[in-house]
Amino acid sequence: MIVNSRRGSVLGVLVVSRFRVPVDEGERFRTELQQALDALAERPGHLAGTIGRNVDEPELWVLTTRWEHVGAYRRALSAYDVKLRAVPLLSRALDEPSAYEVVEPGTVLNTRSTRSIT
């Protein structure tokens, strides 16, 4: 876990998954989102999660989760229970990048580069 010593806040990975769902399917989808969040929340490294719906366009939904690091999130997705309870729903997310590093003043940002396996 990375901690910002100036504020004591936990840094890590923020995952934002957005969905477009017909308004008349909203209540059923809300239940499915909660089941997916519950499955993810049981995994090691999960820090927090939130379900939201867009104020202006009620067919847009969002599931946000916070993780200690990207490895915890990726391992969570490979867990059997998550594959059953969350991955089918997550596969319906809008096709866009979803994992973000948390950025605060003074933090070192990730760089896009080839990594050595040695």
C-alpha atoms as a printed R data frame, in Angstrom:
    type eleno elety resid chain resno       x       y       z
1   ATOM     1    CA   MET     A     1   0.000   0.000   0.000
2   ATOM     2    CA   ILE     A     2   1.310   3.442  -0.912
3   ATOM     3    CA   VAL     A     3   0.572   6.155   1.628
4   ATOM     4    CA   ASN     A     4   0.915   9.874   1.068
5   ATOM     5    CA   SER     A     5   2.774  10.806   4.248
6   ATOM     6    CA   ARG     A     6   1.755  14.486   4.082
7   ATOM     7    CA   ARG     A     7  -1.943  13.690   4.347
8   ATOM     8    CA   GLY     A     8  -1.977  10.068   5.473
9   ATOM     9    CA   SER     A     9  -4.213   9.180   2.526
10  ATOM    10    CA   VAL     A    10  -3.988   5.883   0.702
11  ATOM    11    CA   LEU     A    11  -2.891   6.077  -2.929
12  ATOM    12    CA   GLY     A    12  -3.361   3.266  -5.403
13  ATOM    13    CA   VAL     A    13  -5.605   2.461  -8.327
14  ATOM    14    CA   LEU     A    14  -9.035   3.850  -9.145
15  ATOM    15    CA   VAL     A    15 -11.150   1.731 -11.509
16  ATOM    16    CA   VAL     A    16 -14.034   3.437 -13.306
17  ATOM    17    CA   SER     A    17 -16.429   1.253 -15.298
18  ATOM    18    CA   ARG     A    18 -19.245   3.060 -17.103
19  ATOM    19    CA   PHE     A    19 -22.383   1.440 -18.486
20  ATOM    20    CA   ARG     A    20 -25.250   2.520 -20.728
21  ATOM    21    CA   VAL     A    21 -28.480   0.789 -19.672
22  ATOM    22    CA   PRO     A    22 -32.060   1.467 -20.819
23  ATOM    23    CA   VAL     A    23 -33.917   3.351 -18.071
24  ATOM    24    CA   ASP     A    24 -36.575   0.618 -17.777
25  ATOM    25    CA   GLU     A    25 -33.804  -1.912 -16.905
26  ATOM    26    CA   GLY     A    26 -32.251   0.349 -14.266
27  ATOM    27    CA   GLU     A    27 -33.501  -1.359 -11.105
28  ATOM    28    CA   ARG     A    28 -32.436  -4.815 -12.283
29  ATOM    29    CA   PHE     A    29 -29.062  -3.437 -13.363
30  ATOM    30    CA   ARG     A    30 -28.642  -1.708  -9.997
31  ATOM    31    CA   THR     A    31 -29.040  -5.074  -8.277
32  ATOM    32    CA   GLU     A    32 -26.502  -6.668 -10.621
33  ATOM    33    CA   LEU     A    33 -24.033  -3.838  -9.994
34  ATOM    34    CA   GLN     A    34 -24.376  -4.312  -6.246
35  ATOM    35    CA   GLN     A    35 -23.711  -8.055  -6.592
36  ATOM    36    CA   ALA     A    36 -20.607  -7.313  -8.675
37  ATOM    37    CA   LEU     A    37 -19.384  -4.742  -6.142
38  ATOM    38    CA   ASP     A    38 -19.980  -7.183  -3.285
39  ATOM    39    CA   ALA     A    39 -17.870  -9.833  -5.059
40  ATOM    40    CA   LEU     A    40 -15.043  -7.376  -5.714
41  ATOM    41    CA   ALA     A    41 -15.177  -6.006  -2.163
42  ATOM    42    CA   GLU     A    42 -14.393  -9.459  -0.769
43  ATOM    43    CA   ARG     A    43 -11.033  -9.576  -2.566
44  ATOM    44    CA   PRO     A    44  -7.708  -8.655  -0.934
45  ATOM    45    CA   GLY     A    45  -6.540  -5.152  -1.779
46  ATOM    46    CA   HIS     A    46 -10.018  -3.693  -2.250
47  ATOM    47    CA   LEU     A    47 -10.303  -0.360  -0.446
48  ATOM    48    CA   ALA     A    48 -13.681   1.084  -1.444
49  ATOM    49    CA   GLY     A    49 -16.407   0.975  -4.049
50  ATOM    50    CA   THR     A    50 -19.320   3.101  -5.207
51  ATOM    51    CA   ILE     A    51 -22.255   2.732  -7.573
52  ATOM    52    CA   GLY     A    52 -23.598   5.827  -9.283
53  ATOM    53    CA   ARG     A    53 -26.059   6.946 -11.901
54  ATOM    54    CA   ASN     A    54 -25.685  10.046 -14.054
55  ATOM    55    CA   VAL     A    55 -27.835  12.966 -12.913
56  ATOM    56    CA   ASP     A    56 -28.617  14.244 -16.414
57  ATOM    57    CA   GLU     A    57 -28.663  10.972 -18.368
58  ATOM    58    CA   PRO     A    58 -30.200   8.263 -16.140
59  ATOM    59    CA   GLU     A    59 -29.243   5.506 -18.583
60  ATOM    60    CA   LEU     A    60 -25.564   6.059 -17.673
61  ATOM    61    CA   TRP     A    61 -24.285   4.126 -14.650
62  ATOM    62    CA   VAL     A    62 -20.842   3.925 -13.080
63  ATOM    63    CA   LEU     A    63 -19.066   1.469 -10.805
64  ATOM    64    CA   THR     A    64 -15.935   2.842  -9.155
65  ATOM    65    CA   THR     A    65 -13.571   0.830  -7.016
66  ATOM    66    CA   ARG     A    66 -10.331   1.705  -5.203
67  ATOM    67    CA   TRP     A    67  -7.488  -0.786  -4.892
68  ATOM    68    CA   GLU     A    68  -4.155  -0.842  -3.072
69  ATOM    69    CA   HIS     A    69  -2.381  -1.394  -6.409
70  ATOM    70    CA   VAL     A    70  -3.089  -2.584  -9.927
71  ATOM    71    CA   GLY     A    71  -1.956  -6.127  -9.087
72  ATOM    72    CA   ALA     A    72  -4.680  -6.458  -6.442
73  ATOM    73    CA   TYR     A    73  -7.300  -5.383  -8.976
74  ATOM    74    CA   ARG     A    74  -6.049  -7.754 -11.659
75  ATOM    75    CA   ARG     A    75  -5.867 -10.667  -9.218
76  ATOM    76    CA   ALA     A    76  -9.419  -9.887  -8.084
77  ATOM    77    CA   LEU     A    77 -10.663 -10.227 -11.663
78  ATOM    78    CA   SER     A    78  -9.148 -13.695 -11.923
79  ATOM    79    CA   ALA     A    79 -10.789 -14.995  -8.723
80  ATOM    80    CA   TYR     A    80 -13.407 -17.683  -9.359
81  ATOM    81    CA   ASP     A    81 -16.185 -15.940  -7.423
82  ATOM    82    CA   VAL     A    82 -15.546 -12.636  -9.217
83  ATOM    83    CA   LYS     A    83 -15.600 -14.411 -12.580
84  ATOM    84    CA   LEU     A    84 -19.079 -15.696 -11.699
85  ATOM    85    CA   ARG     A    85 -20.558 -12.636  -9.981
86  ATOM    86    CA   ALA     A    86 -18.826  -9.608 -11.519
87  ATOM    87    CA   VAL     A    87 -17.024 -10.290 -14.792
88  ATOM    88    CA   PRO     A    88 -20.198 -10.926 -16.847
89  ATOM    89    CA   LEU     A    89 -21.489  -7.504 -15.805
90  ATOM    90    CA   LEU     A    90 -18.106  -5.798 -16.219
91  ATOM    91    CA   SER     A    91 -17.909  -7.125 -19.772
92  ATOM    92    CA   ARG     A    92 -20.925  -4.896 -20.556
93  ATOM    93    CA   ALA     A    93 -19.019  -1.720 -19.634
94  ATOM    94    CA   LEU     A    94 -18.371   0.922 -22.261
95  ATOM    95    CA   ASP     A    95 -15.232   0.081 -24.222
96  ATOM    96    CA   GLU     A    96 -12.764   2.522 -22.712
97  ATOM    97    CA   PRO     A    97  -9.773   2.379 -20.361
98  ATOM    98    CA   SER     A    98 -10.936   1.920 -16.786
99  ATOM    99    CA   ALA     A    99  -7.911   1.707 -14.457
100 ATOM   100    CA   TYR     A   100  -6.369   4.989 -13.301
101 ATOM   101    CA   GLU     A   101  -3.487   5.708 -10.976
102 ATOM   102    CA   VAL     A   102  -4.324   8.072  -8.142
103 ATOM   103    CA   VAL     A   103  -2.521  11.369  -8.697
104 ATOM   104    CA   GLU     A   104  -1.719  13.797  -5.926
105 ATOM   105    CA   PRO     A   105   0.876  16.564  -5.716
106 ATOM   106    CA   GLY     A   106   4.358  15.127  -5.479
107 ATOM   107    CA   THR     A   107   3.512  11.575  -6.526
108 ATOM   108    CA   VAL     A   108   5.636   9.856  -9.167
109 ATOM   109    CA   LEU     A   109   3.521   8.950 -12.177
110 ATOM   110    CA   ASN     A   110   3.612   5.644 -13.991
111 ATOM   111    CA   THR     A   111   5.363   5.728 -17.365
112 ATOM   112    CA   ARG     A   112   4.432   3.786 -20.452
113 ATOM   113    CA   SER     A   113   7.444   1.628 -21.239
114 ATOM   114    CA   THR     A   114   8.539  -1.933 -21.787
115 ATOM   115    CA   ARG     A   115   9.318  -3.615 -18.498
116 ATOM   116    CA   SER     A   116  12.128  -6.076 -17.957
117 ATOM   117    CA   ILE     A   117  11.243  -9.533 -16.648
118 ATOM   118    CA   THR     A   118  14.715 -10.070 -15.171
